Amino acid sequence: SPDIIGVTAGSSVAAVYGILFLHLSTSAVSVMAMICGLLVAAGIYIISGSGSFGFSNGRLILTGIGAQAFLNALVSWMLLKASEYDVSSALRWLSGSLNGVRLESIPRLIAVVVIASIVLGALNRHLGILQLGQGYAITLGLNLVRTRLALILFSLLLIAFATAVS
């Protein structure tokens, strides 16, 4: 889940900073939040894969939880230091709102959801193999790095684009 591994907190930091300190428009805040969320996801993936033991799911989760705690503390600090008149708009963004959604953005959202769902559905067999464990996946000929990256990338694409549209 993007909440557990810190991606949502990374997007929140960018959005709160864009709203409170840069005074950006809603669409610019969404783009900034999407890019920052993807960068945080990449950073967490790289950090969890480094070291002498290689990549592990447990390390990914623990790294993400640590990043989430740090980034949530950063959001709280920014809310504390910001002007009290701007905090309400940042809190509105953090809690989520469909206030600015227009009917014209729905076809793009549907297209991304359909494409990402087809790709993730095609990777479903690989996901079942990954659940058996890393040793079995390698024995069955699964390219672990490519499969993990594809799963993470398309999941994040789905989440990031849905956030940017809404």
N, C-alpha and C positions, 0 to 999 in steps of 0.2 A: 504494500500500500504506500502511496506517496506520502501519506501522513507519517508513517513509521520511519521511512528512510530519509526524511528531511527535505524532500523536494518541495512540499507545500510551504514549509517554513522559509525556504530560500526564495520562493516566489513572493511570499508575504513581506520579506525584508525589502525586496525591490519595489513592491507596490507601495508600501508605507513610506519608503524613502522618496519615491516619485511623487506621492500625494502631499506629504508633509513639507518636504524641503525643496523639491524642484517645481512643485505646483504644475504638474503635467496634466494633459487631458486624459480622459478615460481610455481612449484607444492607445495612447502612448504608454500609459501605466500598464495596460494589459500586455502589450508587446514586451515591455521591460520585464514584467513579472514572468512571462513565458521564457524569455532568454535566460534570466537568472535561475529559474527552476531547472532548465536543461543543463546549465553550467554546474549547478550544485549536484545534480544527478551524476554528471560526468566526473566531478571531483570525488564524490563518495565512491563511485565505482572504481576509480583509479586508486584511491587510498586503500579500499578494501581488497584490492588485488595485488598490492605491493607487499613486499616482504619475502621471506624465504619459504613460506608455506603456500604461497599462491592464493588464488581466489577461494573464498568460502562464503556460503550463504550466511552463516552466523556472523562472520566478520562484517559483511555488508549491512546486516541489521544493526549490529552494535555501533558501527561507524555512523550509520544514519541516525540512530537515536541520539548519539553525542552531538552530531551536527544540528539536529532538530532542537535540542536543548539550548545550544549556543545561539542559534538563529532566532528562536522564540524570545530569548533574553534580550537580544538586540532589538527586536520589534518592540518589546515592552519598554526598553530604554528610550527608543525614538518617540514612542507615544508619550512618555513622561516628559521629554525635553521639548516637544513641539508646542506650538501655539494651541491654546484650548479651543479656538474657533475651527481649526483644521482637523482636530482629532476625530470629530464625528464622521467626517467623510472617510477617513482611514478605517475607522471601526466598521462603517457600512460596507466597505470593500472587503474587509476581513471576514465579516459574517456572511457575505454573499447577497447579491441582489439581482433580480432579473429586470430591474427598472429600465435599463438602457437597451434591452434586447429589442431588435427590430425584426420584422418578418422577413426582410431581405437576407438576413444572415443565416436563416434556417437551412436553405439548400446547401450552402457550403458546409455547415455542420453535419448534415446528413451524408454528404459525399465523403467527408473525412471519417465519420463513424463507420460507414459501409466499407471503405477501403481498409481501414485499420482492423475492423472485425474480420474481414476475409483473410488478411495476412496473419492475424493472431489465431484464427481458426485453423489455418494451414500449419501453424507452428504448434498446434495442440498435441500432436503426436510426439514432438520433441520435448514438450513440457512433461508429458507422461514418462518419457525416458529419463529426464533430469530428476524426477522424483525418486527414481530407483537409487540414486547416488552417483557420485562423480566417477567411481571406478566402473560401474556397470555402463554408464553412458559412454565412456571412452572405449570400453570393450565392444559395445554395439556400433562403434564408428561415428558417434556424434561429435561434431566440432563444437566444443563447449563455448569457446570464446564467441564465435559467430552467432550461435544460438542465443546465448545470454544477451549479447548486444542487440540482436534483432528484437527479442522479447521486451527488453527494457526500452529500446528506442520507440517501438510502436505503441507501447503502453503509455509512455510519456507524451508522445505525439497526440494520442487520443485525449489525454488529460489536459495537456497544454492548449490544444486548439479549442476544447470545450470551455476552458477558462477564458481564453481570449475572446470568444464569441459572446459569452455571457458577461 
